[in-house]
Amino acid sequence: MFLKKEYTISGRKANICGFLLVVPTVLLTGVPYLLIWREPGTGWRDGFISVISRNKEILQQAIDAGWWLLLLFLAGVVLHELIHGICMAGFAKNGRKAVSFGLNIKALAPYAHCKEPLPVAAYRISLIMPAVLMGDIPVLAGWISGNILVLLFGTLFTLAAAGDFIILWMSRGIETGLLQDHPDKIGFIRIETSTF
């Protein structure tokens, strides 16, 4: 016998939580960058101005790219979902057959959905991997290289993973059983085997 429990959040509440993550994310990615790359001996304001001045040409090229930047963002959103799908398929018993991709017309957002329950750790890895590959790694690369566009890319795709972070937070404290994407709502279903 299986016991099932839903862990879901409304779209409105998820949007509010995602919005609340913007400032901490920008601070966590931007402050170390400024500490590393500002001119020695400058205060925060002057340090920020010196970083922008040094990256002025790169930022202008990005602005001039216009539509290409939008296409890069859209490709990044699709890649984000592909990473989810690849991870899910890697853990699912039926592999690629267990994963479906689609477009939520109401939200105008692509999605990857696993039709099989996954072990807790596998579910969490599948959730967090796009943020690691498209957020954390570019942020680190931006800190190391000083390239502000790489930093901004990483920051943007860390923010794009806000929904994943919310679902990850909802799974805190769960160590046993299986987790399955909810078919209709934001969240998951916990499946436990009953010992009765």
C-alpha angles and dihedrals in degrees: 000000000000128000115209128195127180122225107190141151130203119251090242094053092045090053091050091049090047091050090050089056093059099082097043091047093049090047094047092051101032104043095058089047091053092046091052101040108031119106111272113260095019125125123237096272096045091040091054091048091049091051092050091046092051091050096039094109093048092047091049091051089052092050090047090051088065106155092029089059090052091049090049090052093049091048088050091053090052091046089051090058092043090056089052090049095047091051093046092048090050091057100035120096091229094043116204091002089067093059127075129186127205149141123262100220095197093054095030087227131131118230143191116215128190113210093195128071114248132203111268095252092047091050091051093048090050089051098048103036097087090053091051097046099037100027115027098036095049090045090053090046089051092051091049099042099034089228105146094198091059089049091049091048091053092045092049093050091045086057090045087061093058092111090051091051090050092052090045089053090050089056094055113127093022109119105153138050128028132297124214130187110256107248096219111015140052104270140034145274120244113216120197130177111240117228093203 
